[in-house]
Amino acid sequence: METADLSHHISRRFNEDLERVRAKVLAMGGFVEQQLAKSVMALVDGDSSMGEAVARDDYQVNSMEVSIDEECSRILATRAPAAGDLRVIVAIIKAITDLERMGDECEKIGYIASRLAAQERPIDKYREVKHLGRIVQDMVHDALDAFARMDAAAALQVAHQDRLVDEEYESIHRQSITFMMEDPRTIRRVLDVMWVVRALERIGDHAKNICEYVIYMVHGKDIRHTRLEDIETELKERTRG
């Protein structure tokens, strides 16, 4: 086999490795999306068994993370990727860590939902939590979509949504404090709800992190601790250039 043919063969095998591991990441992300949707539904519907199922299935998220991490380690050891390919592997390793932490937050929501199912539901049936849950679910879905398409512009748009999540979280937090002050009998339930919205807010943070990894993969720029407006301006200038 000539050198050129060998290089092409190695390159093709490496691309296959990358595509396989990217597919595993998206499968993991899809499962986390399901866990998130089910955990919020369990709370809103007062479904104890569903909440328990979400908590019980968290081990699958952990297993996926370990499997993908091992695959990435093998690629790093055997393929010695450089430049853009190396960025993809680094971004994947970081992304699965965030997905695993999202799974942990879903597990927490599942446990709380199971416990709250035994109590009388509030008149609003957790309407505000359901609304925040929908925003966060959309954010996670769009972040994974941007990751799949390696779309930095879409990732930046999704990252902006984290501010809305933070605003909704703060609003529910203030509202919850008011409820507890007005009726001390609600304190235990409201505290549980506050833990749920805190978990949702953290999931939004992890989704934003995944968006940052997309930008890193595409442009090779680490945008952590950088204002989104500054990143937006810089990316627009790069596009013009």
C-alpha positions as CSV (number, residue, x, y, z in Angstrom):
1,M,0.0,0.0,0.0
2,E,1.4,3.4,-1.0
3,T,1.9,6.1,1.5
4,A,-0.9,8.3,0.1
5,D,-3.3,5.3,0.2
6,L,-2.2,4.5,3.8
7,S,-2.8,8.2,4.8
8,H,-6.2,8.1,3.2
9,H,-7.0,4.9,4.9
10,I,-6.0,6.2,8.3
11,S,-7.9,9.4,7.7
12,R,-11.0,7.5,6.8
13,R,-10.8,5.3,9.8
14,F,-10.3,8.3,12.1
15,N,-13.3,10.1,10.6
16,E,-15.3,7.0,11.3
17,D,-14.1,7.0,14.9
18,L,-15.1,10.6,15.3
19,E,-18.5,10.1,13.8
20,R,-19.2,7.1,16.0
21,V,-18.3,8.9,19.1
22,R,-20.3,12.0,18.1
23,A,-23.3,9.7,17.5
24,K,-22.9,8.3,21.0
25,V,-22.8,11.8,22.5
26,L,-26.0,12.7,20.7
27,A,-27.6,9.5,21.9
28,M,-26.6,10.4,25.5
29,G,-28.0,13.8,25.0
30,G,-31.3,12.4,23.7
31,F,-31.6,10.2,26.8
32,V,-30.9,13.2,29.1
33,E,-33.6,15.2,27.3
34,Q,-36.0,12.3,28.0
35,Q,-35.0,12.3,31.7
36,L,-35.5,16.0,31.9
37,A,-39.0,15.9,30.3
38,K,-40.1,13.0,32.5
39,S,-38.8,14.5,35.7
40,V,-40.7,17.8,35.1
41,M,-43.8,15.8,34.0
42,A,-43.6,13.7,37.2
43,L,-43.7,16.8,39.3
44,V,-46.5,18.5,37.4
45,D,-48.7,15.4,37.2
46,G,-47.9,14.2,40.7
47,D,-46.6,10.9,39.3
48,S,-44.5,9.2,42.0
49,S,-43.6,6.1,39.9
50,M,-42.4,8.3,37.0
51,G,-40.2,10.3,39.4
52,E,-38.7,7.2,40.9
53,A,-38.1,5.8,37.4
54,V,-36.1,8.9,36.4
55,A,-34.0,8.7,39.5
56,R,-33.5,4.9,39.1
57,D,-32.4,5.3,35.4
58,D,-29.6,7.8,36.1
59,Y,-27.1,4.9,36.1
60,Q,-27.6,4.8,32.3
61,V,-26.4,8.3,31.9
62,N,-23.3,7.5,34.0
63,S,-22.6,4.4,31.9
64,M,-22.8,6.4,28.7
65,E,-20.4,8.9,30.0
66,V,-17.8,6.3,31.0
67,S,-18.2,4.5,27.6
68,I,-17.7,7.7,25.6
69,D,-14.8,8.8,27.8
70,E,-13.0,5.5,27.2
71,E,-13.6,5.8,23.5
72,C,-12.1,9.3,23.4
73,S,-9.1,8.1,25.4
74,R,-8.6,5.3,22.9
75,I,-8.8,7.8,20.0
76,L,-6.3,10.2,21.6
77,A,-3.9,7.3,22.3
78,T,-4.1,5.6,18.9
79,R,-4.9,8.5,16.4
80,A,-3.0,11.4,18.0
81,P,-5.4,13.9,16.6
82,A,-4.3,17.5,16.0
83,A,-5.8,20.9,15.4
84,G,-9.5,20.8,14.7
85,D,-9.8,17.1,15.3
86,L,-8.3,17.4,18.7
87,R,-10.7,20.3,19.5
88,V,-13.6,18.0,18.7
89,I,-12.4,15.3,21.1
90,V,-11.7,17.8,23.8
91,A,-15.2,19.3,23.3
92,I,-16.8,15.9,23.4
93,I,-15.1,15.0,26.7
94,K,-16.3,18.3,28.2
95,A,-19.8,17.9,26.8
96,I,-20.4,14.5,28.3
97,T,-19.3,15.8,31.7
98,D,-22.0,18.4,31.4
99,L,-24.6,15.9,30.2
100,E,-23.8,13.6,33.1
101,R,-24.3,16.5,35.5
102,M,-27.6,17.3,33.8
103,G,-28.6,13.7,34.5
104,D,-27.7,14.2,38.2
105,E,-30.0,17.2,38.3
106,C,-32.8,15.2,36.7
107,E,-32.3,12.4,39.2
108,K,-32.7,15.0,42.0
109,I,-35.9,16.4,40.4
110,G,-37.2,12.8,40.1
111,Y,-36.7,12.1,43.7
112,I,-38.3,15.4,44.8
113,A,-41.3,14.8,42.4
114,S,-41.8,11.4,43.9
115,R,-41.9,12.8,47.4
116,L,-44.2,15.7,46.5
117,A,-46.6,13.4,44.8
118,A,-47.7,12.2,48.2
119,Q,-48.7,15.8,49.2
120,E,-51.5,18.0,48.1
121,R,-50.6,19.8,44.9
122,P,-50.9,23.6,44.8
123,I,-53.8,25.3,43.0
124,D,-51.5,26.4,40.2
125,K,-50.3,22.8,39.7
126,Y,-46.7,24.0,39.6
127,R,-47.4,26.1,36.5
128,E,-44.3,28.3,36.9
129,V,-42.1,25.3,37.3
130,K,-43.6,23.7,34.2
131,H,-42.9,26.9,32.3
132,L,-39.3,27.0,33.4
133,G,-38.9,23.3,32.6
134,R,-40.1,23.9,29.0
135,I,-37.6,26.8,28.5
136,V,-34.8,24.6,29.8
137,Q,-35.9,21.6,27.7
138,D,-35.9,23.7,24.6
139,M,-32.5,25.1,25.5
140,V,-31.0,21.6,26.0
141,H,-32.5,20.4,22.7
142,D,-31.2,23.4,20.7
143,A,-27.8,23.1,22.3
144,L,-27.5,19.5,21.2
145,D,-28.8,20.4,17.8
146,A,-26.1,23.0,17.4
147,F,-23.5,20.5,18.6
148,A,-24.7,17.9,16.0
149,R,-24.5,20.5,13.2
150,M,-21.4,22.2,14.6
151,D,-23.3,25.5,14.2
152,A,-21.5,28.2,16.1
153,A,-24.1,30.9,15.3
154,A,-27.0,28.7,16.5
155,A,-24.9,27.8,19.7
156,L,-24.5,31.5,20.4
157,Q,-28.2,32.1,20.1
158,V,-29.0,29.3,22.5
159,A,-26.4,30.5,25.0
160,H,-28.3,33.8,25.2
161,Q,-31.3,31.9,26.5
162,D,-29.5,31.2,29.7
163,R,-30.4,34.8,30.8
164,L,-34.1,34.0,30.5
165,V,-33.6,30.9,32.5
166,D,-31.9,32.9,35.3
167,E,-34.6,35.5,35.2
168,E,-37.4,32.9,35.5
169,Y,-35.5,31.2,38.3
170,E,-35.1,34.4,40.3
171,S,-38.8,35.2,39.8
172,I,-39.9,31.8,41.1
173,H,-37.4,32.1,44.0
174,R,-38.8,35.4,45.1
175,Q,-42.4,34.1,44.8
176,S,-41.5,31.0,46.9
177,I,-40.2,33.1,49.7
178,T,-43.4,35.1,49.7
179,F,-45.5,31.9,49.9
180,M,-43.5,30.7,52.9
181,M,-43.9,34.0,54.7
182,E,-47.6,34.1,54.1
183,D,-48.3,30.5,55.1
184,P,-45.6,28.7,57.1
185,R,-47.4,25.4,56.5
186,T,-46.2,25.5,52.9
187,I,-42.5,25.8,53.9
188,R,-41.5,22.2,53.3
189,R,-43.2,21.8,50.0
190,V,-42.0,25.2,48.8
191,L,-38.4,24.4,49.8
192,D,-38.6,21.3,47.6
193,V,-39.9,23.4,44.7
194,M,-37.0,25.7,45.2
195,W,-34.6,22.8,44.9
196,V,-36.3,21.8,41.7
197,V,-36.0,25.2,40.0
198,R,-32.4,25.4,41.2
199,A,-31.8,22.1,39.4
200,L,-33.4,23.4,36.3
201,E,-31.3,26.6,36.4
202,R,-28.2,24.4,36.7
203,I,-29.3,22.3,33.7
204,G,-29.6,25.6,31.7
205,D,-26.0,26.4,32.8
206,H,-24.8,23.1,31.5
207,A,-26.6,23.6,28.2
208,K,-24.9,26.9,27.8
209,N,-21.5,25.2,28.5
210,I,-22.2,22.8,25.6
211,C,-22.9,25.8,23.3
212,E,-19.5,27.2,24.4
213,Y,-17.8,24.0,23.3
214,V,-19.5,24.2,19.9
215,I,-17.9,27.6,19.4
216,Y,-14.6,26.2,20.6
217,M,-14.8,23.3,18.1
218,V,-15.7,25.6,15.2
219,H,-13.5,28.6,15.8
220,G,-10.9,27.3,18.2
221,K,-11.7,30.0,20.8
222,D,-12.4,29.4,24.4
223,I,-15.2,31.8,25.3
224,R,-15.6,30.9,29.0
225,H,-15.7,34.0,31.2
226,T,-16.3,36.2,28.1
227,R,-19.3,38.4,27.6
228,L,-21.6,36.9,24.9
229,E,-21.9,40.3,23.2
230,D,-18.2,40.5,22.8
231,I,-18.1,37.0,21.3
232,E,-21.0,37.9,18.9
233,T,-19.1,40.9,17.7
234,E,-15.9,39.0,17.2
235,L,-17.6,36.2,15.3
236,K,-19.4,38.7,13.0
237,E,-16.0,40.3,12.2
238,R,-14.6,36.9,11.4
239,T,-17.5,36.2,9.1
240,R,-17.0,39.5,7.2
241,G,-13.2,38.8,7.0
